[in-house]
């Protein structure tokens, strides 16, 4: 994943999540519900956005890495 210089709002992240939700593991959905129920730092929002970005197009190996990273972030915020 390349670094992006844009800051993404919580609404941007939610929109990206909604566009990728069908491709994410079912067990992540409650973690995202909890995530969207509170405020987060800009760094966290940007990271989650980029982990979700083009998730559906990632290779199986890349999806696995992104899923692991998303789980780490979502379970620790």
C-alpha positions in Angstrom: 0.0 0.0 0.0 1.3 3.4 -0.8 1.2 6.3 1.6 -1.5 8.9 1.0 -1.2 12.5 2.0 -5.0 13.0 2.4 -6.7 12.9 5.7 -9.8 10.8 5.7 -12.9 11.7 7.8 -14.9 9.1 9.8 -17.5 9.4 7.1 -14.9 8.6 4.4 -13.9 5.5 6.4 -17.5 4.5 6.9 -18.3 4.9 3.2 -15.2 2.8 2.3 -16.2 0.2 4.8 -19.7 0.0 3.4 -18.3 -0.5 -0.1 -16.0 -3.3 1.0 -18.2 -5.0 3.7 -19.3 -7.8 1.5 -15.6 -8.8 1.0 -14.6 -8.7 4.7 -14.9 -11.6 7.1 -18.3 -11.7 8.8 -16.7 -11.6 12.3 -15.2 -8.2 11.6 -18.6 -6.5 11.3 -19.2 -6.1 15.1 -15.7 -4.6 15.4 -16.5 -2.0 12.8 -19.8 -1.2 14.5 -17.9 -0.6 17.7 -15.3 1.4 15.8 -17.8 3.7 14.2 -19.5 4.4 17.6 -16.6 6.5 18.8 -14.1 9.1 17.7 -10.6 8.2 16.5 -7.3 10.0 15.8 -6.6 11.0 12.3 -3.8 8.5 12.0 -6.2 5.6 12.9 -8.8 6.8 10.5 -6.3 7.1 7.7 -4.9 3.6 8.5 -8.3 1.9 8.5 -9.3 3.7 5.3 -6.2 2.5 3.5 -6.5 -1.1 4.8 -10.0 -1.1 3.4 -9.1 0.6 0.1 -9.4 -1.9 -2.8 -9.6 -4.7 -0.3 -11.8 -6.6 -2.8 -9.0 -6.5 -5.4 -6.2 -7.6 -3.2 -4.6 -11.0 -3.6 -5.5 -13.7 -1.0 -2.1 -13.1 0.8 -2.7 -9.3 0.8 -6.2 -9.8 2.1 -4.9 -11.9 4.9 -2.3 -9.3 5.9 -4.9 -6.5 5.8 -7.4 -8.6 7.8 -4.8 -9.2 10.5 -3.9 -5.6 10.6 -7.6 -4.5 10.7 -8.3 -6.9 13.5 -5.3 -5.5 15.5 -6.4 -1.9 15.1 -10.1 -2.6 15.7 -9.6 -4.7 18.8 -7.3 -2.1 20.3 -9.2 1.2 19.9 
